[in-house]
Amino acid sequence: TEWSINPTIGYGVTDNLMVGASAEQAEGEDLHVNVHLRYFQKGCFLYLGSNLGLDTDQMDLGIGKMFSFSGNVYVDPRVVYNTGTKTTNLGLGLGLKF
């Protein structure tokens, strides 16, 4: 089991499409910046992510659901499959919407 904290920022291009970037640094490794897209439909979203080089061998494909609390606060559990490492990961995001 591995844990990580990935600060993320995103921008809603339309009501259904969000583009974003996140920073990730595991202990003893270099900092990695990743980009991602989320397509929303009825509170659920499809997730597509990659590193800044847009390496198609290391894509993240996932699905999740966004739950809003107190207006701007949200939680977004998701399941993400990495095509390079052939691993499935569970993620839980906590954030603010503006």
Secondary structure, DSSP 8 states (H G I E B T S, - for coil): -------EEEEESSSSEEEEEEEE--TTS--EEEEEEEEEETTEEEEEEEETT--GGG-EEEEEE-EEETTTEEEEEEEEEETTTTEEEEEEEEEE--
